[in-house]
Amino acid sequence: MSHHHTRPKVTSPSQTRPSTLAKVASDVTWDDTGVLLCDWHGRLVWKSGTGDRVQIGDYIWSYATKSSKDTLRAAVARVATLRENCTLEVEGARNEHFRLRMWPLDEPAVALCMLAMRIPSELTLLTDREKACLACLAQGLSTRDIAKELDIGLTTVHTHLRRSRTKLGLPTAEALIGFAARYLFVPTQSPAGELAKSHKRSG
C-alpha cells in the first residue's frame, strides 16, 4: 500500500505579501513636504503649496501640541538670534509628525527658512540611538563606520538596526536603507551628532 505525502507549499520571499506593518510611510508623499518662511517672531510670511495646516500670519507653532509649541518657540529663537541651523521633530494637533529643518536668513522681514516634512508616526517608536544609527545609515556609512561614529560596538549597531526594522515593519535591509535615506538624512558631516543634539534640546 503506497502512502502519498503532500508537501506543504513553500512560498518564496518574492511571493510573500508584505505585512500590514510594512505599509509604513506609504501614506506620506512628497506633497507633505513644504518650505516655510517666518519673520523674527515666528509668524508665517510665505509658504509653498496650499495646505491648510498653517496659514499666512499664523505663528508656526499654532497647530502643534503643547510640548511641541515650546520646542518650536525655542528653536525659532535660537535660529533667529544665534544664527544657527536646527533640525527637530514636532507633533501636530492632528496627531501628525513632522521633521523641521531651519536655517537663518538675512532679510529684514524674514528671519528663517524652514523645510517641513511629514514623517511616519512609526518613527516615534524608535529610540534616539536607533534614530542615530539610521541617520548614519542614510549617509551611506557601513555598520563598521556607524560603530565608530557613535562609539558603540558593531554588535550593538546590528541590534539597533534589526530592532528598527522590526518596529517599522520593513521587510528587508534594503527597505530600511531606503526609509533612512528618505526620513533621516541630515545634511551634516556628523549626522548622528546633529540628530542627538536636536533630541537633547527638545527633550
C-alpha positions as CSV (number, residue, x, y, z in Angstrom):
1,M,0.0,0.0,0.0
2,S,1.5,3.3,-1.0
3,H,1.3,6.4,1.0
4,H,1.1,9.7,-0.7
5,H,2.6,12.5,1.3
6,T,1.8,16.1,0.2
7,R,4.5,18.5,0.9
8,P,3.3,21.8,2.4
9,K,3.6,24.6,-0.2
10,V,6.6,26.8,0.4
11,T,6.2,30.4,-0.6
12,S,9.3,32.2,-1.7
13,P,10.1,35.6,-0.2
14,S,9.2,37.3,-3.5
15,Q,5.8,35.8,-3.4
16,T,5.0,36.8,0.1
17,R,2.7,39.7,0.5
18,P,4.2,42.4,2.7
19,S,2.6,42.5,6.1
20,T,0.3,45.3,7.0
21,L,3.1,46.7,9.1
22,A,5.3,47.0,6.0
23,K,3.0,49.7,4.7
24,V,4.9,52.2,6.9
25,A,5.2,55.6,5.2
26,S,3.0,54.6,2.3
27,D,0.6,57.4,3.1
28,V,3.4,60.0,3.2
29,T,4.0,61.6,-0.1
30,W,6.1,64.5,-1.4
31,D,3.0,66.6,-1.2
32,D,3.7,66.5,2.6
33,T,6.9,68.4,2.2
34,G,6.9,72.2,2.2
35,V,9.0,75.3,2.5
36,L,8.0,78.0,5.0
37,L,9.4,81.5,5.6
38,C,9.0,83.1,9.0
39,D,9.5,86.5,10.5
40,W,11.5,87.3,13.6
41,H,8.6,86.5,15.8
42,G,7.9,83.1,14.3
43,R,4.9,84.2,12.2
44,L,4.5,82.6,8.8
45,V,5.0,85.1,5.9
46,W,5.2,82.7,3.0
47,K,4.7,79.0,2.3
48,S,4.8,76.7,-0.7
49,G,1.7,74.7,-1.5
50,T,-1.9,75.3,-0.4
51,G,-2.1,73.1,2.7
52,D,-4.4,74.2,5.5
53,R,-2.2,73.3,8.4
54,V,-0.7,76.8,8.9
55,Q,-1.9,80.0,7.3
56,I,0.0,83.2,6.5
57,G,0.2,85.3,9.6
58,D,-0.1,82.4,12.0
59,Y,2.6,81.5,14.4
60,I,4.2,78.3,13.1
61,W,3.5,76.6,16.4
62,S,-0.2,77.4,16.3
63,Y,-1.3,73.9,15.5
64,A,1.3,72.0,17.4
65,T,0.8,70.1,20.6
66,K,1.7,71.9,23.8
67,S,5.2,70.2,24.2
68,S,6.0,70.9,20.5
69,K,4.9,74.5,20.8
70,D,7.6,75.1,23.5
71,T,10.2,73.2,21.4
72,L,9.3,75.3,18.3
73,R,9.4,78.6,20.1
74,A,12.9,77.8,21.5
75,A,14.1,76.6,18.1
76,V,12.9,79.8,16.3
77,A,14.5,82.0,18.9
78,R,17.8,80.1,18.6
79,V,17.9,80.2,14.8
80,A,16.9,83.8,14.6
81,T,19.2,85.2,17.3
82,L,22.1,82.8,17.3
83,R,22.0,82.3,13.5
84,E,22.5,78.6,13.7
85,N,20.8,75.7,11.8
86,C,18.4,73.4,13.6
87,T,16.7,70.1,13.0
88,L,13.9,68.8,15.2
89,E,10.8,66.7,15.2
90,V,7.4,68.0,16.3
91,E,3.9,66.7,16.7
92,G,0.8,68.5,15.2
93,A,-2.6,68.7,16.8
94,R,-3.9,66.2,14.3
95,N,-1.5,63.6,15.6
96,E,0.8,64.2,12.6
97,H,4.5,64.2,13.0
98,F,6.9,66.5,11.2
99,R,10.7,66.9,10.8
100,L,11.7,70.5,10.5
101,R,15.0,71.8,9.3
102,M,15.6,75.5,9.9
103,W,18.3,77.9,8.9
104,P,18.7,81.7,9.3
105,L,18.1,84.3,6.6
106,D,19.4,87.8,6.3
107,E,16.2,89.6,5.2
108,P,14.7,92.4,7.2
109,A,11.2,90.8,7.2
110,V,12.3,87.2,7.1
111,A,14.3,85.6,9.8
112,L,14.4,82.0,8.8
113,C,13.6,79.4,6.2
114,M,12.1,76.0,7.2
115,L,11.8,72.8,5.3
116,A,9.0,70.7,6.8
117,M,8.4,67.1,6.0
118,R,5.6,65.0,7.4
119,I,7.1,61.8,8.7
120,P,5.5,58.4,9.6
121,S,4.2,58.3,13.2
122,E,6.1,54.9,13.5
123,L,9.3,56.9,13.8
124,T,8.2,57.8,17.4
125,L,8.7,54.1,18.2
126,L,12.4,54.4,17.7
127,T,14.9,55.3,20.5
128,D,17.3,58.2,20.0
129,R,20.1,55.7,19.5
130,E,18.2,53.8,16.9
131,K,17.5,57.0,15.0
132,A,21.1,58.0,15.2
133,C,22.1,54.7,13.6
134,L,19.6,55.2,10.8
135,A,20.8,58.8,10.3
136,C,24.3,57.4,9.8
137,L,22.9,54.7,7.5
138,A,21.2,57.4,5.5
139,Q,24.6,59.0,4.9
140,G,25.9,55.8,3.4
141,L,28.0,54.7,6.3
142,S,28.8,51.0,6.7
143,T,27.8,49.3,10.0
144,R,31.5,49.4,11.0
145,D,31.7,53.1,10.3
146,I,28.4,53.6,12.3
147,A,30.0,51.9,15.3
148,K,33.0,54.3,15.1
149,E,30.8,57.4,14.6
150,L,28.6,56.5,17.6
151,D,31.4,54.9,19.7
152,I,29.5,51.7,20.2
153,G,30.1,48.1,19.4
154,L,29.4,46.5,16.0
155,T,27.0,44.0,17.5
156,T,25.1,46.9,19.1
157,V,24.8,48.6,15.7
158,H,23.3,45.4,14.2
159,T,20.9,45.1,17.2
160,H,19.7,48.7,16.7
161,L,19.2,48.2,13.0
162,R,17.4,44.9,13.5
163,R,15.1,46.4,16.1
164,S,14.4,49.5,14.0
165,R,13.4,47.3,11.0
166,T,11.1,45.3,13.3
167,K,9.4,48.4,14.8
168,L,9.0,50.0,11.4
169,G,7.6,46.7,9.9
170,L,10.1,46.9,6.9
171,P,10.6,43.6,5.1
172,T,14.3,43.9,4.1
173,A,17.5,45.6,5.0
174,E,17.3,47.4,1.6
175,A,13.9,48.8,2.6
176,L,15.4,50.1,5.9
177,I,18.2,51.9,4.0
178,G,15.6,53.5,1.7
179,F,13.5,54.6,4.7
180,A,16.5,56.0,6.4
181,A,17.6,57.9,3.3
182,R,14.1,59.4,2.9
183,Y,13.3,60.3,6.5
184,L,16.5,60.5,8.5
185,F,19.0,62.1,6.1
186,V,20.7,65.1,7.8
187,P,22.9,67.3,5.6
188,T,25.9,67.5,8.0
189,Q,29.3,65.8,8.4
190,S,28.1,64.2,11.7
191,P,24.5,63.1,11.2
192,A,24.3,61.3,14.5
193,G,25.7,64.3,16.4
194,E,23.2,66.7,14.8
195,L,20.3,64.4,15.5
196,A,21.4,63.7,19.0
197,K,21.8,67.5,19.7
198,S,18.3,68.2,18.4
199,H,16.8,65.5,20.6
200,K,18.7,66.8,23.6
201,R,17.4,70.3,23.1
202,S,13.8,69.2,22.6
203,G,14.0,66.7,25.5
